[in-house]
Amino acid sequence: MELSGPPKRGYHHGDLRNALGDAAARLARDGGPESVTVRAAARLAGVTPTAAYRHFAGHGELLAEAKQQCMAQLGAAIEKELRARPPLADRAHRAVRDLAVAGRAYIDFAVAEPGLFRTAFTQGGAILDKEHLETSPFGQLVRLIDRLVEVGYLPERRRPLAEVAAWSAVHGLAHLLLDGPLRDASADTKDEAIARTILAMERGLCGAAGLSPELEEIVLATARRQP
């Protein structure tokens, strides 16, 4: 989802709410969740705060809208990377590779768009209800994990909440790269940390059987963004 420039003055009925939501997402991109306020969004949209309050009762509602837009952009970034990869003849290889693609895309988005990423995960919010499983990045992850079961890579007995374990690995590393001790590491160290974390995550999912040397090569090449 691309963020457009400042909206023009004068709206048709119903357009102002969308314009304010877009403004909130732009504020989030530039300054994170702390920058999202009704007054700032109104200014960016070219209207008065009074007009903005007709559509958003307060800061919490506007931040929730910004959060939703930021989460949608994260999902779009992951989907773009998945679609860019060519199909593989072996379904298990493709399922394993696609999980690595998603993990790398998730971390890349966090590093490239820290304001959007921080806003996407501010103030909690449900992710486990049916609506969010269908439309959110978490839902994308659930479907990728389900595919691992379908192709026989992930044993059924290890399926419960496997998405939480996988998510924790990449989300935790993203925070280490953004705000933790890896923030000032060299580019090579960061890339290798990403590759090794994704490899460890994939190994953990498959269990005692382990990854074959061929699959390890696929995961590492994908996580390192190699062709």
Secondary structure as GFF3:
##gff-version 3
##sequence-region A 1 227
A	DSSP	alpha_helix	15	31	.	.	.	ID=ss1
A	DSSP	three_ten_helix	33	35	.	.	.	ID=ss2
A	DSSP	alpha_helix	38	45	.	.	.	ID=ss3
A	DSSP	alpha_helix	49	53	.	.	.	ID=ss4
A	DSSP	alpha_helix	59	84	.	.	.	ID=ss5
A	DSSP	alpha_helix	91	112	.	.	.	ID=ss6
A	DSSP	alpha_helix	114	120	.	.	.	ID=ss7
A	DSSP	alpha_helix	130	135	.	.	.	ID=ss8
A	DSSP	alpha_helix	137	150	.	.	.	ID=ss9
A	DSSP	three_ten_helix	156	158	.	.	.	ID=ss10
A	DSSP	alpha_helix	162	179	.	.	.	ID=ss11
A	DSSP	alpha_helix	187	206	.	.	.	ID=ss12
A	DSSP	three_ten_helix	207	209	.	.	.	ID=ss13
A	DSSP	alpha_helix	213	223	.	.	.	ID=ss14
###
